[in-house]
Amino acid sequence: MQQNPRDKRAKEAIRLPVSRSSPLNALALRIMAAVTLVLVVVTAVYLDRAGYRDVNEDGLTLLDCFYYSVVSLSTTGYGDITPVSETARLVNILLITPSRVLFLIILVGTTLEILTEQFRRDARITRWRKSVKDHVIVCGYGTKGRSAVSALVETGIDVKRIVVVEEDPAAAKEAVAIGLAVIEGSATRSAILEEARIKEAKTLIIAANRDDVAVLVALTARELTGGRVRIIAAVREAENARLLKQSGAHHVVVSSSTAGRLLGMCTSAPPLVDVVEDLLSPSHGMALAMRSARRDEVGRSPRELEDVVIALIRRGYVAPLTGAEASMIEIGDMLVYVRYEGSTTPAVPV
């Protein structure tokens, strides 16, 4: 059956992390196997050298045995040395002929390895397609994309549940090197997002270098999923945030405004920047986290809890503690609080 060209291009776009051995180690193993095979045949021929006849009829020396073994294994076979006894011919049938085939396999091992690697790669991609579900897709593996992946890993998300879509081959290779599955191509193309299994994804993070590309990715994703996948995007300019939300993004982070505020805070109150960075780094110190309100907390004030609660998430909207609506915890509320390293409270990192 002829392979569909579209399926072939799709498989070429998918890069899965693999553990590779050193090329020098692979070459050394093949050389050792070939030498070992030659020595085994030489030993068998030398032990039964009386059963062989050469054109000089002066018997086989050790050098003659090496010569006969090499030309036999390489299928050259000049015919100047021949087996004449039944034992020698039996050794040729049972040992030298199979060794000749094995020797040829070693010689053409590179070609076989390429074919085997292609088969294994196709099998791994097929298994990956069947197993990937509820994953996070990160479009773009630049500065923002790498930081997003690092944050996801720090919050406990397995790298196997992260899929990167990247157009730059160098960046894609870098992502594969740390164990990420990568779809190489532009995230603005529906075929690429479909290869990333966007319909089965949980979240799409758009970390494009240009705002117009981010808008196109959001539009493409919304068309493919019908809004069922949560889309989180980053833009450089604040004026493009509204356009990106209209394109289907559920949450938009304005990188230029955020960086500008941090610069301003660093000028007027430098310690505040350290606090913000600590809150955004869940691997140590303080971290922003979110959890569901427990049954025994319903009806109580958030300020009465042991955790330092800074906001409530009620019916999808943020309710600051300064407002009257957040004076009492209700059923279904999510609590945004400051979590400290070593805390045993189950949480969903923000």
C-alpha positions, 0 to 999 in steps of 0.5 A, a space after each residue: 500500500 502506498 503511503 499518503 504523502 500528507 501522512 509522511 510529511 506529518 510524521 517528518 514534522 513530529 520529533 519525539 525525545 529518544 536516547 541515542 548512543 554515541 556514533 563512535 560507540 556504535 562503530 566500535 561495537 560493529 568493528 568488535 563484532 566483525 573481528 570476533 567473527 573473523 577470529 572464530 572462523 580462523 580458529 575453526 579453520 586452523 583446528 581443522 587445517 588438515 582438511 583443507 588443500 591449497 594450490 601449493 599443497 604444502 599445508 595451511 599456516 596460520 596466515 593461510 587460515 586468516 586469508 581463507 577466512 577473510 576471503 570467504 567471509 567477504 564472499 570473494 572466494 578465489 578458490 586457491 584454498 578449498 575444503 576437501 575433508 568431510 569435517 571441513 565441508 561440514 564446518 563450511 556448511 554449519 559455521 562459515 556460510 552462516 558467518 558469511 551472512 552475518 558478516 555481510 549484515 555487519 557490513 551493511 549495518 548502517 543501512 539496516 539501522 536507518 531502516 530499523 530506526 525509521 520503523 521504530 520512529 513510526 511506531 513510537 509516533 503511532 503510540 504517541 498519537 494514541 496516548 497523548 491526551 489532556 496535554 499542554 501545547 506550547 506554541 513557540 520555544 523562544 524566551 517566553 516559551 522556554 520560561 512557560 515550559 520551565 514553569 509547567 515542569 516546576 508546578 509538577 506537570 510531566 514533560 510527557 504531557 507538554 507538546 511544543 510547536 516550533 518552526 525554528 529547527 534549532 529551537 526544536 532540537 533544543 526542546 527535544 534534547 530536554 525530553 519534549 515532544 515537538 511538532 516542527 512547523 508554524 502553529 498558524 497552520 491547522 495541520 500542524 496544530 492537528 498533529 499536536 492533537 489540539 482537540 485532545 489538549 487541555 491548554 494551549 499556550 501561545 508564546 509567539 515572538 510577534 503579536 500578529 502571529 499570536 492572533 492567527 494561532 488563536 484564530 486557528 485554534 478556536 476554529 479547530 476546537 470550537 473554544 473547548 481548549 483553554 487558550 493562554 497567550 502573551 502579547 508585546 503591546 497592550 493594544 493587541 490584548 483586546 484583539 487577541 481575546 476577540 480571536 479566542 484567547 481566554 487569558 492574555 499576558 502583556 509582556 511589555 506592560 508587565 516588564 515595565 511595571 516591574 522596572 518601575 517597582 524596582 526603581 521605587 521599591 526594589 524588594 517588591 521585585 524580589 517578592 514577585 519573583 519569589 511568588 512566581 517561582 514555585 520550586 522554592 520560597 513562596 508561591 502563588 497557588 489555588 485550591 478548592 474551598 473545603 467544606 469546613 471553610 464554607 461560611 467563614 471569612 477568608 482572613 480567618 484561614 490558616 493559609 494567607 488567602 489573597 483572592 477568591 475565584 467565584 464562578 470564573 471571576 476574581 473576587 478581591 478580599 477588599 470587596 463585600 462579595 468576598 467576605 464569606 466563602 461559598 460552596 464552589 469557591 477557589 482560594 488563591 493563597 500564598 503557599 510555602 515550600 514544604 506545605 502539604 496542602 494540595 494545590 493547583 499552582 496559579 
